[in-house]
């Protein structure tokens, strides 16, 4: 993950970006990130009392992150990061061989293996950092309405 973040930072600076531009990044429904963190922490703390609580609340946290990724899919790197989190969690919960840690990373201090979800997560974070440093902020789209002319009908009522 550190390699991806350093790579994203280097790519952002190479493209003429500034780290301060990251503060202009506009994400919708950012509270979902806090909810995911809260569910995960509650699952870890509550697992001492009741073991099935950890996988259940981890699934809830992954659900929050998946919704966050879908809502912000137009922001470069967010969908890739969310997909990585979901794949990584699925691989950990079900201990799947293909989704488990098997991708070798030859980082000099300590070589290790990571999961394909971890690779997607790191790539998404690097892409998010690099593009947030160089691109103007994405303007969230207007809320979608059901049916044609729904906004016109509601405006005519007032």
ROPA-366574 format. One record per atom (N, C-alpha, C, O): residue in three letters; residue number from 0; x, y, z; atom name. Coordinates in steps of 0.05 Angstrom, whole numbers, padded with zeros to 5 digits. Example, Ala and Ser with C-alpha at 12.3 -4.5 7.8 and 13.67 -1.06 7.14 Angstrom:
# residues 2
> resn resi east north up name
> ala 0 00264 -00114 00156 N
> ala 0 00246 -00090 00156 CA
> ala 0 00264 -00066 00156 C
> ala 0 00285 -00066 00169 O
> ser 1 00257 -00045 00142 N
> ser 1 00273 -00021 00143 CA
> ser 1 00258 00001 00157 C
> ser 1 00268 00023 00161 O
END
This chain:
# residues 158
> resn resi east north up name
> unk 0 00016 -00024 00000 N
> unk 0 00000 00000 00000 CA
> unk 0 00018 00025 00000 C
> unk 0 00012 00045 -00014 O
> unk 1 00039 00024 00015 N
> unk 1 00057 00047 00017 CA
> unk 1 00070 00052 -00011 C
> unk 1 00073 00076 -00019 O
> unk 2 00076 00031 -00025 N
> unk 2 00088 00035 -00052 CA
> unk 2 00068 00049 -00070 C
> unk 2 00075 00066 -00086 O
> unk 3 00042 00041 -00069 N
> unk 3 00022 00053 -00086 CA
> unk 3 00017 00082 -00079 C
> unk 3 00014 00099 -00097 O
> unk 4 00017 00089 -00053 N
> unk 4 00013 00116 -00045 CA
> unk 4 00037 00134 -00054 C
> unk 4 00033 00156 -00063 O
> unk 5 00061 00123 -00050 N
> unk 5 00085 00139 -00059 CA
> unk 5 00084 00141 -00090 C
> unk 5 00091 00162 -00100 O
> unk 6 00076 00120 -00104 N
> unk 6 00074 00121 -00133 CA
> unk 6 00053 00141 -00142 C
> unk 6 00057 00156 -00161 O
> unk 7 00030 00142 -00128 N
> unk 7 00009 00161 -00134 CA
> unk 7 00018 00190 -00129 C
> unk 7 00012 00208 -00145 O
> unk 8 00033 00194 -00107 N
> unk 8 00043 00220 -00101 CA
> unk 8 00064 00229 -00122 C
> unk 8 00063 00252 -00131 O
> unk 9 00082 00211 -00130 N
> unk 9 00102 00217 -00151 CA
> unk 9 00088 00223 -00177 C
> unk 9 00096 00242 -00191 O
> unk 10 00068 00207 -00185 N
> unk 10 00054 00212 -00210 CA
> unk 10 00039 00238 -00209 C
> unk 10 00038 00253 -00229 O
> unk 11 00027 00245 -00186 N
> unk 11 00013 00270 -00184 CA
> unk 11 00032 00294 -00187 C
> unk 11 00025 00313 -00201 O
> unk 12 00055 00293 -00174 N
> unk 12 00074 00314 -00177 CA
> unk 12 00086 00315 -00205 C
> unk 12 00091 00337 -00216 O
> unk 13 00090 00292 -00218 N
> unk 13 00101 00291 -00245 CA
> unk 13 00082 00304 -00265 C
> unk 13 00090 00315 -00285 O
> unk 14 00056 00302 -00259 N
> unk 14 00036 00314 -00277 CA
> unk 14 00030 00343 -00270 C
> unk 14 00012 00355 -00281 O
> unk 15 00046 00355 -00252 N
> unk 15 00043 00383 -00246 CA
> unk 15 00023 00388 -00224 C
> unk 15 00014 00411 -00220 O
> unk 16 00016 00368 -00209 N
> unk 16 -00004 00371 -00188 CA
> unk 16 00007 00381 -00162 C
> unk 16 00032 00382 -00159 O
> unk 17 -00010 00387 -00144 N
> unk 17 -00002 00396 -00117 CA
> unk 17 -00018 00379 -00096 C
> unk 17 -00041 00372 -00101 O
> unk 18 -00005 00373 -00074 N
> unk 18 -00018 00357 -00053 CA
> unk 18 -00041 00372 -00041 C
> unk 18 -00060 00360 -00032 O
> unk 19 -00040 00399 -00040 N
> unk 19 -00061 00415 -00029 CA
> unk 19 -00087 00412 -00045 C
> unk 19 -00109 00418 -00035 O
> unk 20 -00085 00404 -00071 N
> unk 20 -00109 00401 -00087 CA
> unk 20 -00126 00377 -00078 C
> unk 20 -00150 00376 -00085 O
> unk 21 -00115 00359 -00062 N
> unk 21 -00130 00336 -00052 CA
> unk 21 -00153 00346 -00035 C
> unk 21 -00174 00333 -00033 O
> unk 22 -00150 00369 -00021 N
> unk 22 -00171 00379 -00004 CA
> unk 22 -00195 00388 -00020 C
> unk 22 -00217 00392 -00009 O
> unk 23 -00192 00392 -00046 N
> unk 23 -00215 00400 -00063 CA
> unk 23 -00232 00376 -00072 C
> unk 23 -00253 00380 -00084 O
> unk 24 -00223 00353 -00065 N
> unk 24 -00238 00328 -00073 CA
> unk 24 -00265 00328 -00060 C
> unk 24 -00267 00331 -00035 O
> unk 25 -00286 00325 -00075 N
> unk 25 -00313 00325 -00065 CA
> unk 25 -00325 00297 -00067 C
> unk 25 -00329 00286 -00089 O
> unk 26 -00330 00285 -00044 N
> unk 26 -00341 00258 -00043 CA
> unk 26 -00369 00260 -00031 C
> unk 26 -00374 00274 -00012 O
> unk 27 -00387 00245 -00043 N
> unk 27 -00414 00244 -00033 CA
> unk 27 -00417 00223 -00011 C
> unk 27 -00403 00202 -00011 O
> unk 28 -00434 00228 00008 N
> unk 28 -00441 00209 00029 CA
> unk 28 -00416 00199 00044 C
> unk 28 -00413 00175 00048 O
> unk 29 -00399 00217 00052 N
> unk 29 -00374 00209 00066 CA
> unk 29 -00380 00197 00093 C
> unk 29 -00362 00184 00104 O
> unk 30 -00404 00201 00103 N
> unk 30 -00411 00189 00129 CA
> unk 30 -00411 00159 00128 C
> unk 30 -00408 00145 00148 O
> unk 31 -00414 00148 00104 N
> unk 31 -00413 00119 00101 CA
> unk 31 -00386 00108 00110 C
> unk 31 -00384 00085 00119 O
> unk 32 -00365 00123 00106 N
> unk 32 -00338 00114 00114 CA
> unk 32 -00337 00112 00145 C
> unk 32 -00326 00093 00155 O
> unk 33 -00348 00132 00159 N
> unk 33 -00349 00131 00188 CA
> unk 33 -00366 00108 00198 C
> unk 33 -00360 00095 00218 O
> unk 34 -00388 00103 00184 N
> unk 34 -00406 00081 00192 CA
> unk 34 -00392 00054 00188 C
> unk 34 -00395 00036 00205 O
> unk 35 -00377 00052 00166 N
> unk 35 -00362 00027 00161 CA
> unk 35 -00341 00023 00183 C
> unk 35 -00337 00001 00193 O
> unk 36 -00327 00044 00190 N
> unk 36 -00306 00042 00211 CA
> unk 36 -00319 00035 00238 C
> unk 36 -00309 00018 00252 O
> unk 37 -00342 00047 00244 N
> unk 37 -00356 00041 00269 CA
> unk 37 -00365 00012 00270 C
> unk 37 -00363 00000 00291 O
> unk 38 -00376 00002 00248 N
> unk 38 -00385 -00026 00248 CA
> unk 38 -00362 -00045 00251 C
> unk 38 -00364 -00065 00265 O
> unk 39 -00340 -00039 00239 N
> unk 39 -00316 -00056 00241 CA
> unk 39 -00305 -00056 00270 C
> unk 39 -00298 -00077 00280 O
> unk 40 -00303 -00032 00282 N
> unk 40 -00293 -00030 00309 CA
> unk 40 -00311 -00044 00328 C
> unk 40 -00303 -00059 00346 O
> unk 41 -00337 -00040 00325 N
> unk 41 -00357 -00054 00342 CA
> unk 41 -00355 -00084 00339 C
> unk 41 -00358 -00099 00359 O
> unk 42 -00351 -00093 00315 N
> unk 42 -00348 -00122 00310 CA
> unk 42 -00323 -00133 00324 C
> unk 42 -00324 -00155 00335 O
> unk 43 -00301 -00119 00322 N
> unk 43 -00276 -00129 00335 CA
> unk 43 -00279 -00129 00365 C
> unk 43 -00272 -00148 00378 O
> unk 44 -00290 -00107 00376 N
> unk 44 -00294 -00106 00405 CA
> unk 44 -00315 -00126 00415 C
> unk 44 -00312 -00137 00437 O
> unk 45 -00336 -00129 00400 N
> unk 45 -00358 -00146 00409 CA
> unk 45 -00352 -00176 00405 C
> unk 45 -00366 -00193 00416 O
> unk 46 -00332 -00182 00388 N
> unk 46 -00326 -00210 00383 CA
> unk 46 -00316 -00225 00407 C
> unk 46 -00319 -00250 00409 O
> unk 47 -00306 -00211 00427 N
> unk 47 -00297 -00224 00452 CA
> unk 47 -00322 -00236 00467 C
> unk 47 -00320 -00256 00480 O
> unk 48 -00344 -00221 00465 N
> unk 48 -00368 -00231 00478 CA
> unk 48 -00384 -00251 00462 C
> unk 48 -00395 -00270 00472 O
> unk 49 -00385 -00246 00435 N
> unk 49 -00400 -00264 00418 CA
> unk 49 -00386 -00266 00391 C
> unk 49 -00386 -00247 00375 O
> unk 50 -00373 -00288 00385 N
> unk 50 -00355 -00291 00362 CA
> unk 50 -00368 -00286 00335 C
> unk 50 -00355 -00274 00318 O
> unk 51 -00394 -00294 00330 N
> unk 51 -00406 -00289 00304 CA
> unk 51 -00410 -00259 00298 C
> unk 51 -00417 -00252 00275 O
> unk 52 -00406 -00242 00317 N
> unk 52 -00410 -00213 00313 CA
> unk 52 -00389 -00202 00294 C
> unk 52 -00396 -00184 00278 O
> unk 53 -00365 -00212 00294 N
> unk 53 -00344 -00201 00277 CA
> unk 53 -00350 -00205 00248 C
> unk 53 -00349 -00185 00233 O
> unk 54 -00355 -00229 00238 N
> unk 54 -00361 -00231 00209 CA
> unk 54 -00387 -00217 00201 C
> unk 54 -00388 -00206 00179 O
> unk 55 -00406 -00216 00219 N
> unk 55 -00431 -00202 00212 CA
> unk 55 -00427 -00172 00209 C
> unk 55 -00436 -00161 00189 O
> unk 56 -00413 -00160 00228 N
> unk 56 -00409 -00131 00226 CA
> unk 56 -00387 -00124 00205 C
> unk 56 -00387 -00102 00195 O
> unk 57 -00369 -00143 00199 N
> unk 57 -00351 -00138 00177 CA
> unk 57 -00366 -00137 00151 C
> unk 57 -00360 -00121 00133 O
> unk 58 -00386 -00155 00148 N
> unk 58 -00402 -00155 00124 CA
> unk 58 -00418 -00128 00122 C
> unk 58 -00421 -00117 00100 O
> unk 59 -00428 -00118 00144 N
> unk 59 -00442 -00093 00144 CA
> unk 59 -00423 -00070 00136 C
> unk 59 -00430 -00053 00120 O
> unk 60 -00399 -00070 00147 N
> unk 60 -00379 -00050 00140 CA
> unk 60 -00372 -00051 00110 C
> unk 60 -00370 -00030 00097 O
> unk 61 -00369 -00075 00100 N
> unk 61 -00363 -00078 00071 CA
> unk 61 -00386 -00068 00054 C
> unk 61 -00382 -00056 00033 O
> unk 62 -00410 -00073 00064 N
> unk 62 -00434 -00062 00050 CA
> unk 62 -00434 -00032 00049 C
> unk 62 -00440 -00020 00028 O
> unk 63 -00427 -00019 00071 N
> unk 63 -00426 00010 00072 CA
> unk 63 -00405 00020 00052 C
> unk 63 -00409 00039 00037 O
> unk 64 -00382 00006 00051 N
> unk 64 -00360 00014 00033 CA
> unk 64 -00368 00010 00004 C
> unk 64 -00361 00026 -00014 O
> unk 65 -00383 -00011 -00002 N
> unk 65 -00392 -00017 -00029 CA
> unk 65 -00411 00005 -00038 C
> unk 65 -00410 00014 -00061 O
> unk 66 -00429 00013 -00021 N
> unk 66 -00448 00034 -00028 CA
> unk 66 -00433 00061 -00032 C
> unk 66 -00439 00075 -00051 O
> unk 67 -00413 00066 -00014 N
> unk 67 -00397 00091 -00018 CA
> unk 67 -00382 00090 -00045 C
> unk 67 -00381 00110 -00059 O
> unk 68 -00371 00067 -00052 N
> unk 68 -00358 00065 -00078 CA
> unk 68 -00376 00069 -00101 C
> unk 68 -00369 00081 -00121 O
> unk 69 -00401 00058 -00099 N
> unk 69 -00420 00061 -00121 CA
> unk 69 -00429 00091 -00123 C
> unk 69 -00431 00101 -00146 O
> unk 70 -00434 00104 -00101 N
> unk 70 -00443 00132 -00102 CA
> unk 70 -00422 00150 -00113 C
> unk 70 -00428 00169 -00127 O
> unk 71 -00396 00144 -00108 N
> unk 71 -00374 00160 -00117 CA
> unk 71 -00359 00148 -00140 C
> unk 71 -00335 00154 -00144 O
> unk 72 -00372 00132 -00156 N
> unk 72 -00358 00117 -00177 CA
> unk 72 -00347 00135 -00199 C
> unk 72 -00329 00127 -00214 O
> unk 73 -00356 00160 -00200 N
> unk 73 -00346 00178 -00221 CA
> unk 73 -00319 00191 -00213 C
> unk 73 -00306 00204 -00229 O
> unk 74 -00312 00189 -00188 N
> unk 74 -00286 00199 -00178 CA
> unk 74 -00265 00178 -00183 C
> unk 74 -00267 00155 -00174 O
> unk 75 -00244 00185 -00199 N
> unk 75 -00224 00166 -00207 CA
> unk 75 -00211 00153 -00182 C
> unk 75 -00201 00166 -00164 O
> unk 76 -00211 00126 -00182 N
> unk 76 -00198 00111 -00161 CA
> unk 76 -00217 00101 -00139 C
> unk 76 -00210 00082 -00126 O
> unk 77 -00240 00114 -00135 N
> unk 77 -00257 00106 -00113 CA
> unk 77 -00270 00078 -00118 C
> unk 77 -00271 00061 -00101 O
> unk 78 -00280 00074 -00143 N
> unk 78 -00292 00048 -00149 CA
> unk 78 -00272 00025 -00147 C
> unk 78 -00278 00004 -00137 O
> unk 79 -00248 00030 -00157 N
> unk 79 -00227 00010 -00155 CA
> unk 79 -00219 00004 -00126 C
> unk 79 -00215 -00019 -00119 O
> unk 80 -00218 00025 -00110 N
> unk 80 -00212 00021 -00081 CA
> unk 80 -00234 00006 -00067 C
> unk 80 -00229 -00013 -00052 O
> unk 81 -00259 00013 -00073 N
> unk 81 -00282 -00002 -00061 CA
> unk 81 -00282 -00031 -00070 C
> unk 81 -00288 -00048 -00053 O
> unk 82 -00277 -00036 -00095 N
> unk 82 -00276 -00064 -00104 CA
> unk 82 -00254 -00079 -00090 C
> unk 82 -00257 -00103 -00084 O
> unk 83 -00231 -00067 -00086 N
> unk 83 -00209 -00080 -00072 CA
> unk 83 -00216 -00086 -00043 C
> unk 83 -00210 -00107 -00033 O
> unk 84 -00230 -00068 -00029 N
> unk 84 -00239 -00072 -00002 CA
> unk 84 -00258 -00096 -00001 C
> unk 84 -00256 -00113 00017 O
> unk 85 -00277 -00096 -00019 N
> unk 85 -00297 -00118 -00019 CA
> unk 85 -00284 -00145 -00025 C
> unk 85 -00289 -00164 -00010 O
> unk 86 -00266 -00146 -00045 N
> unk 86 -00252 -00171 -00051 CA
> unk 86 -00234 -00180 -00028 C
> unk 86 -00233 -00204 -00022 O
> unk 87 -00221 -00161 -00015 N
> unk 87 -00204 -00168 00007 CA
> unk 87 -00220 -00179 00030 C
> unk 87 -00212 -00199 00043 O
> unk 88 -00243 -00167 00036 N
> unk 88 -00259 -00176 00058 CA
> unk 88 -00271 -00203 00053 C
> unk 88 -00273 -00221 00070 O
> unk 89 -00280 -00208 00028 N
> unk 89 -00291 -00234 00020 CA
> unk 89 -00269 -00255 00023 C
> unk 89 -00275 -00277 00033 O
> unk 90 -00245 -00249 00014 N
> unk 90 -00223 -00268 00016 CA
> unk 90 -00216 -00275 00045 C
> unk 90 -00209 -00298 00051 O
> unk 91 -00218 -00255 00063 N
> unk 91 -00212 -00260 00091 CA
> unk 91 -00234 -00275 00106 C
> unk 91 -00229 -00293 00122 O
> unk 92 -00259 -00268 00099 N
> unk 92 -00282 -00280 00113 CA
> unk 92 -00285 -00310 00106 C
> unk 92 -00289 -00327 00123 O
> unk 93 -00283 -00315 00080 N
> unk 93 -00287 -00343 00071 CA
> unk 93 -00261 -00358 00066 C
> unk 93 -00262 -00381 00058 O
> unk 94 -00239 -00346 00072 N
> unk 94 -00213 -00358 00069 CA
> unk 94 -00210 -00373 00042 C
> unk 94 -00202 -00396 00040 O
> unk 95 -00218 -00358 00022 N
> unk 95 -00217 -00369 -00006 CA
> unk 95 -00188 -00369 -00015 C
> unk 95 -00174 -00349 -00011 O
> unk 96 -00179 -00390 -00028 N
> unk 96 -00152 -00392 -00038 CA
> unk 96 -00145 -00372 -00059 C
> unk 96 -00123 -00361 -00059 O
> unk 97 -00163 -00367 -00078 N
> unk 97 -00158 -00349 -00100 CA
> unk 97 -00158 -00320 -00090 C
> unk 97 -00143 -00304 -00100 O
> unk 98 -00176 -00314 -00071 N
> unk 98 -00178 -00286 -00061 CA
> unk 98 -00160 -00281 -00037 C
> unk 98 -00158 -00259 -00027 O
> unk 99 -00147 -00302 -00027 N
> unk 99 -00129 -00299 -00005 CA
> unk 99 -00102 -00287 -00013 C
> unk 99 -00098 -00281 -00036 O
> unk 100 -00084 -00284 00006 N
> unk 100 -00058 -00272 -00001 CA
> unk 100 -00039 -00291 -00016 C
> unk 100 -00029 -00310 -00004 O
> unk 101 -00035 -00286 -00041 N
> unk 101 -00017 -00302 -00057 CA
> unk 101 00000 -00286 -00077 C
> unk 101 00017 -00296 -00090 O
> unk 102 -00006 -00260 -00079 N
> unk 102 00009 -00242 -00097 CA
> unk 102 00035 -00233 -00083 C
> unk 102 00033 -00219 -00063 O
> unk 103 00058 -00241 -00094 N
> unk 103 00083 -00233 -00081 CA
> unk 103 00090 -00204 -00085 C
> unk 103 00087 -00193 -00107 O
> unk 104 00098 -00191 -00063 N
> unk 104 00107 -00163 -00064 CA
> unk 104 00136 -00163 -00053 C
> unk 104 00140 -00169 -00030 O
> unk 105 00155 -00156 -00069 N
> unk 105 00183 -00156 -00061 CA
> unk 105 00191 -00129 -00051 C
> unk 105 00208 -00116 -00062 O
> unk 106 00179 -00120 -00029 N
> unk 106 00186 -00095 -00016 CA
> unk 106 00212 -00100 00000 C
> unk 106 00212 -00119 00017 O
> unk 107 00233 -00085 -00004 N
> unk 107 00259 -00092 00008 CA
> unk 107 00260 -00097 00038 C
> unk 107 00273 -00116 00046 O
> unk 108 00247 -00081 00055 N
> unk 108 00250 -00088 00084 CA
> unk 108 00238 -00115 00091 C
> unk 108 00250 -00130 00107 O
> unk 109 00216 -00123 00079 N
> unk 109 00204 -00148 00086 CA
> unk 109 00186 -00158 00063 C
> unk 109 00163 -00149 00061 O
> unk 110 00195 -00176 00047 N
> unk 110 00178 -00186 00025 CA
> unk 110 00154 -00201 00037 C
> unk 110 00156 -00215 00057 O
> unk 111 00131 -00199 00024 N
> unk 111 00107 -00211 00034 CA
> unk 111 00088 -00218 00011 C
> unk 111 00095 -00212 -00012 O
> unk 112 00066 -00230 00017 N
> unk 112 00045 -00235 -00003 CA
> unk 112 00020 -00220 00005 C
> unk 112 00014 -00217 00028 O
> unk 113 00006 -00210 -00015 N
> unk 113 -00019 -00196 -00011 CA
> unk 113 -00041 -00209 -00028 C
> unk 113 -00036 -00224 -00046 O
> unk 114 -00066 -00202 -00021 N
> unk 114 -00089 -00213 -00036 CA
> unk 114 -00094 -00196 -00061 C
> unk 114 -00085 -00173 -00063 O
> unk 115 -00108 -00207 -00081 N
> unk 115 -00115 -00191 -00104 CA
> unk 115 -00132 -00166 -00096 C
> unk 115 -00130 -00145 -00109 O
> unk 116 -00149 -00169 -00075 N
> unk 116 -00164 -00146 -00066 CA
> unk 116 -00146 -00125 -00055 C
> unk 116 -00151 -00101 -00059 O
> unk 117 -00124 -00133 -00041 N
> unk 117 -00105 -00113 -00031 CA
> unk 117 -00090 -00099 -00054 C
> unk 117 -00084 -00075 -00051 O
> unk 118 -00086 -00113 -00076 N
> unk 118 -00073 -00100 -00099 CA
> unk 118 -00092 -00079 -00111 C
> unk 118 -00083 -00057 -00117 O
> unk 119 -00118 -00086 -00114 N
> unk 119 -00137 -00067 -00124 CA
> unk 119 -00140 -00043 -00106 C
> unk 119 -00142 -00021 -00115 O
> unk 120 -00141 -00049 -00080 N
> unk 120 -00143 -00027 -00060 CA
> unk 120 -00120 -00008 -00062 C
> unk 120 -00124 00016 -00063 O
> unk 121 -00096 -00018 -00063 N
> unk 121 -00072 -00001 -00065 CA
> unk 121 -00072 00014 -00092 C
> unk 121 -00065 00038 -00092 O
> unk 122 -00079 00001 -00114 N
> unk 122 -00079 00014 -00140 CA
> unk 122 -00100 00036 -00140 C
> unk 122 -00095 00058 -00151 O
> unk 123 -00123 00031 -00128 N
> unk 123 -00144 00051 -00127 CA
> unk 123 -00136 00075 -00111 C
> unk 123 -00142 00098 -00119 O
> unk 124 -00123 00071 -00088 N
> unk 124 -00114 00093 -00072 CA
> unk 124 -00092 00110 -00086 C
> unk 124 -00092 00134 -00084 O
> unk 125 -00074 00096 -00100 N
> unk 125 -00054 00110 -00115 CA
> unk 125 -00066 00127 -00137 C
> unk 125 -00058 00150 -00142 O
> unk 126 -00085 00115 -00152 N
> unk 126 -00099 00130 -00173 CA
> unk 126 -00115 00153 -00162 C
> unk 126 -00114 00175 -00173 O
> unk 127 -00129 00149 -00140 N
> unk 127 -00144 00170 -00127 CA
> unk 127 -00126 00194 -00120 C
> unk 127 -00132 00217 -00125 O
> unk 128 -00103 00188 -00107 N
> unk 128 -00084 00209 -00099 CA
> unk 128 -00073 00223 -00123 C
> unk 128 -00072 00248 -00124 O
> unk 129 -00064 00209 -00144 N
> unk 129 -00052 00221 -00167 CA
> unk 129 -00072 00239 -00182 C
> unk 129 -00065 00262 -00190 O
> unk 130 -00096 00230 -00186 N
> unk 130 -00116 00246 -00200 CA
> unk 130 -00127 00269 -00184 C
> unk 130 -00133 00290 -00194 O
> unk 131 -00130 00265 -00158 N
> unk 131 -00139 00287 -00140 CA
> unk 131 -00119 00310 -00139 C
> unk 131 -00127 00333 -00136 O
> unk 132 -00093 00303 -00143 N
> unk 132 -00073 00324 -00142 CA
> unk 132 -00073 00341 -00168 C
> unk 132 -00064 00364 -00167 O
> unk 133 -00083 00330 -00190 N
> unk 133 -00081 00344 -00215 CA
> unk 133 -00107 00353 -00228 C
> unk 133 -00106 00371 -00245 O
> unk 134 -00129 00340 -00222 N
> unk 134 -00154 00346 -00236 CA
> unk 134 -00171 00365 -00219 C
> unk 134 -00170 00365 -00194 O
> unk 135 -00189 00380 -00233 N
> unk 135 -00208 00396 -00217 CA
> unk 135 -00228 00377 -00203 C
> unk 135 -00231 00354 -00212 O
> unk 136 -00240 00386 -00182 N
> unk 136 -00258 00368 -00167 CA
> unk 136 -00282 00360 -00184 C
> unk 136 -00292 00375 -00201 O
> unk 137 -00291 00336 -00180 N
> unk 137 -00315 00326 -00194 CA
> unk 137 -00339 00338 -00181 C
> unk 137 -00343 00336 -00157 O
> unk 138 -00356 00350 -00197 N
> unk 138 -00381 00361 -00187 CA
> unk 138 -00401 00339 -00185 C
> unk 138 -00407 00326 -00205 O
> unk 139 -00412 00334 -00161 N
> unk 139 -00432 00312 -00159 CA
> unk 139 -00456 00317 -00177 C
> unk 139 -00465 00340 -00180 O
> unk 140 -00466 00296 -00190 N
> unk 140 -00489 00300 -00208 CA
> unk 140 -00514 00307 -00192 C
> unk 140 -00516 00302 -00168 O
> unk 141 -00532 00320 -00206 N
> unk 141 -00558 00327 -00193 CA
> unk 141 -00572 00301 -00186 C
> unk 141 -00568 00280 -00199 O
> unk 142 -00589 00302 -00166 N
> unk 142 -00603 00278 -00158 CA
> unk 142 -00621 00268 -00181 C
> unk 142 -00635 00284 -00194 O
> unk 143 -00620 00242 -00185 N
> unk 143 -00636 00231 -00206 CA
> unk 143 -00664 00228 -00196 C
> unk 143 -00669 00222 -00173 O
> unk 144 -00683 00233 -00214 N
> unk 144 -00712 00231 -00207 CA
> unk 144 -00724 00208 -00222 C
> unk 144 -00713 00198 -00242 O
> unk 145 -00746 00199 -00212 N
> unk 145 -00760 00177 -00224 CA
> unk 145 -00780 00188 -00244 C
> unk 145 -00796 00205 -00237 O
> unk 146 -00779 00179 -00268 N
> unk 146 -00798 00187 -00288 CA
> unk 146 -00789 00213 -00303 C
> unk 146 -00775 00229 -00291 O
> unk 147 -00798 00215 -00327 N
> unk 147 -00791 00239 -00343 CA
> unk 147 -00808 00263 -00333 C
> unk 147 -00832 00260 -00329 O
> unk 148 -00795 00285 -00330 N
> unk 148 -00809 00310 -00323 CA
> unk 148 -00818 00312 -00295 C
> unk 148 -00834 00328 -00288 O
> unk 149 -00807 00296 -00277 N
> unk 149 -00815 00296 -00249 CA
> unk 149 -00808 00323 -00236 C
> unk 149 -00823 00333 -00220 O
> unk 150 -00785 00334 -00244 N
> unk 150 -00777 00360 -00233 CA
> unk 150 -00796 00382 -00243 C
> unk 150 -00803 00401 -00229 O
> unk 151 -00803 00380 -00269 N
> unk 151 -00821 00401 -00280 CA
> unk 151 -00848 00400 -00267 C
> unk 151 -00860 00421 -00262 O
> unk 152 -00858 00376 -00261 N
> unk 152 -00884 00373 -00248 CA
> unk 152 -00883 00385 -00220 C
> unk 152 -00902 00398 -00211 O
> unk 153 -00861 00379 -00205 N
> unk 153 -00860 00389 -00178 CA
> unk 153 -00856 00420 -00178 C
> unk 153 -00865 00433 -00160 O
> unk 154 -00843 00431 -00198 N
> unk 154 -00839 00459 -00200 CA
> unk 154 -00865 00473 -00207 C
> unk 154 -00870 00495 -00199 O
> unk 155 -00882 00460 -00223 N
> unk 155 -00908 00471 -00231 CA
> unk 155 -00927 00472 -00207 C
> unk 155 -00944 00490 -00206 O
> unk 156 -00924 00454 -00188 N
> unk 156 -00941 00454 -00164 CA
> unk 156 -00936 00477 -00146 C
> unk 156 -00955 00486 -00132 O
> unk 157 -00911 00487 -00145 N
> unk 157 -00905 00509 -00126 CA
> unk 157 -00911 00536 -00138 C
> unk 157 -00907 00556 -00124 O
END
